[in-house]
Amino acid sequence: MSVKNIIGSLFILFGIGYLLNAFDVLDFNIGYFFYKWYPLLIILFGIHLLSNKKFIFGSIVSIFGLLLQLEQLNVVDVNIWQLVFPFALVGIGINMIVKKNKHSPRSLNDFRVEKNFEINNVFSSDERNVNSSSLERGEVFSLFGSATVDMSNSIISDNNFYLEMTAIFGSIDIRLPEDCRIELKGTPIFGSIDDRSKSNAISTKKVVLDCTCVFGGIDIRN
């Protein structure tokens, strides 16, 4: 999500609010709106950072904005601003862990599998080149981490290929073979799914992508 899209969305919301106010449908007060809902701007900024793969800082900003919004709505009874320092410590700690993992040697970069594979990243980043002559099922999980999985050189099984992806405060980059028909399902929750893949409509081999994205980002290409 770009900054331009965020600002454009806010203009649309304000415009609708003023229109409803003009027709006496809604008592729209922009001052009260900002007082009550300004944490949404922090959440949107966090989502923008997540969509640009700055998942550590973006996650912390998003969580802080969400807690601040809950405080404004009287859902939680706590002074969120007292949590700024603990949040900063958590962010520094996570950043140190992830940077350490990034500079450590990655194992199984060339990932040879028969039919199924599973990749889990928690507070870490990884890159895998999945090589298979008969892919059937895969699972990729990323929590406060990033995963890049390249399957462009693999062959899809005649039974089709099912890939389940879960990104929670993290990012997943997927590269698929070109000779397949792609079916995408899933809804992002405060996240983004960017599908730039090219589906071969006449291919007999189908790839089903089941995406779960919460405060994270999933990027799909051929």
C-alpha positions in Angstrom: 0.0 0.0 0.0 1.6 3.3 -1.1 1.4 6.6 0.7 -0.6 8.0 -2.2 -3.2 5.3 -1.8 -3.4 5.9 2.0 -3.9 9.6 1.6 -6.4 9.1 -1.3 -8.4 6.7 0.9 -8.5 9.3 3.7 -9.8 12.0 1.3 -12.5 9.6 0.2 -13.5 8.8 3.8 -13.6 12.5 4.7 -15.6 13.4 1.6 -18.2 10.7 2.3 -18.4 11.9 6.0 -19.1 15.5 4.9 -21.7 14.4 2.3 -23.5 12.3 5.0 -23.3 15.3 7.3 -24.8 17.6 4.6 -27.8 15.3 4.2 -28.2 15.0 8.0 -27.5 11.3 7.8 -24.4 11.4 10.0 -23.2 14.0 12.5 -19.6 14.1 11.1 -17.2 16.2 13.2 -13.6 16.1 11.8 -12.1 17.2 15.1 -13.8 14.5 17.0 -12.9 12.0 14.3 -9.2 12.8 14.6 -9.4 12.7 18.4 -11.1 9.3 18.5 -9.5 7.6 15.4 -6.1 9.2 14.9 -4.4 5.8 15.8 -5.7 4.5 12.5 -3.1 6.7 10.8 -0.4 4.9 12.9 -1.8 1.5 11.9 -1.9 2.5 8.2 1.7 3.7 8.4 2.7 0.4 10.0 0.9 -1.5 7.2 2.7 0.6 4.6 6.0 -0.4 6.2 5.0 -4.0 6.2 4.1 -3.9 2.5 7.6 -2.6 1.8 9.0 -5.6 3.7 10.1 -3.6 6.7 8.4 -6.1 8.8 10.1 -5.5 12.2 9.5 -1.8 12.4 6.2 -2.1 10.6 5.0 -4.8 13.0 5.8 -2.7 16.1 4.2 0.4 14.7 1.1 -1.5 13.7 0.8 -3.2 17.1 1.3 0.1 18.9 -1.3 1.8 16.8 -3.8 -1.0 17.4 -3.3 -0.8 21.1 -3.6 2.9 21.1 -6.9 2.7 19.1 -8.3 0.1 21.6 -7.4 2.6 24.4 -9.2 5.4 22.6 -12.3 3.2 22.2 -12.1 2.2 25.9 -11.6 -1.4 25.1 -8.4 -1.6 27.2 -7.7 0.4 30.3 -4.0 1.2 30.2 -1.8 4.2 29.3 -0.4 3.0 26.0 2.3 5.7 26.0 3.9 4.1 29.0 4.6 1.1 26.7 6.7 3.1 24.2 9.9 2.3 26.0 9.2 -1.5 26.3 8.1 -1.5 22.6 11.4 0.1 21.7 13.4 -2.5 23.6 11.5 -5.3 22.0 12.1 -3.8 18.5 15.8 -3.4 19.2 16.0 -7.0 20.4 14.1 -8.5 17.4 16.2 -6.4 15.1 19.5 -7.8 16.6 18.2 -11.4 16.4 17.1 -11.0 12.7 20.3 -9.3 11.7 22.3 -12.1 13.3 20.4 -14.7 11.4 20.8 -12.8 8.2 24.6 -12.9 8.5 24.7 -16.5 9.5 25.1 -19.1 6.8 21.8 -20.4 5.5 21.4 -24.1 5.3 19.4 -26.0 2.6 19.5 -23.1 0.2 19.0 -25.8 -2.6 16.0 -27.6 -1.3 15.4 -30.9 -3.0 12.1 -32.6 -2.2 10.0 -35.4 -3.7 6.3 -34.2 -3.4 5.8 -32.2 -0.2 7.7 -29.6 1.7 7.4 -27.4 4.8 9.3 -24.2 5.5 8.9 -22.3 8.9 10.6 -19.0 9.7 10.2 -17.5 13.2 12.3 -14.3 13.9 14.5 -15.3 10.9 14.9 -15.0 7.2 15.5 -17.8 4.7 15.8 -18.3 0.9 15.0 -21.7 -0.6 15.3 -23.0 -4.2 12.8 -25.8 -4.2 13.6 -28.5 -6.7 11.1 -31.3 -7.4 9.9 -33.4 -10.3 6.4 -33.9 -8.8 5.2 -31.2 -6.4 1.9 -31.9 -4.7 1.8 -29.9 -1.5 3.7 -27.2 0.4 3.5 -25.1 3.5 5.3 -21.8 4.2 5.0 -20.1 7.6 6.6 -16.8 8.5 6.2 -15.1 11.9 8.3 -11.9 12.4 10.5 -13.2 9.6 10.8 -13.4 5.8 10.8 -16.4 3.5 11.7 -16.5 -0.2 10.8 -19.7 -2.0 11.7 -20.2 -5.6 9.8 -23.1 -7.3 10.3 -21.9 -10.9 12.4 -24.9 -11.8 10.1 -27.5 -10.2 7.5 -29.6 -12.0 3.9 -29.7 -10.8 2.4 -33.1 -10.2 -0.5 -34.3 -12.4 -2.6 -34.3 -9.1 -2.0 -30.5 -9.0 -0.2 -28.5 -6.3 -1.6 -27.0 -3.1 0.5 -24.3 -1.3 -0.6 -22.9 2.0 1.1 -19.7 3.0 0.8 -17.9 6.4 2.5 -14.6 7.0 2.0 -13.0 10.5 4.0 -9.8 10.9 6.3 -11.2 8.3 6.7 -11.5 4.5 6.7 -14.4 2.0 8.0 -14.2 -1.6 6.9 -17.0 -3.9 8.2 -17.8 -7.4 6.0 -20.3 -9.4 6.6 -22.3 -12.6 5.2 -20.6 -15.7 3.4 -23.7 -17.2 0.6 -23.8 -14.7 -2.9 -22.5 -14.0 -3.0 -20.5 -10.8 -5.9 -20.2 -8.4 -5.6 -17.8 -5.5 -7.7 -17.6 -2.4 -7.4 -15.8 0.9 -8.0 -12.4 2.4 -5.3 -10.2 4.0 -6.1 -8.8 7.4 -4.1 -5.5 7.8 -1.7 -6.9 5.2 -1.2 -7.2 1.5 -1.2 -10.0 -1.1 0.5 -8.9 -4.3 -0.2 -11.4 -7.1 1.9 -10.6 -10.2 2.0 -14.1 -11.5 0.8 -15.1 -15.0 -1.6 -17.9 -15.1 -1.7 -20.3 -18.0 -5.4 -20.8 -18.6 -5.0 -23.8 -20.9 -2.6 -25.7 -18.7 -3.8 -29.0 -17.2 -1.6 -28.4 -14.1 -3.2 -26.3 -11.4 -1.6 -24.5 -8.5 -3.9 -23.6 -5.6 -2.6 -20.8 -3.3 -4.2 -20.5 0.1 -3.0 -17.3 1.7 -3.4 -16.1 5.3 -1.8 -12.7 5.8 -2.1 -10.8 9.1 0.0 -7.6 9.4 2.3 -9.0 6.7 2.9 -9.3 3.0 2.8 -12.1 0.4 4.3 -11.5 -3.0 3.6 -14.0 -5.8 5.4 -14.1 -9.2 6.4 -16.6 -11.9 
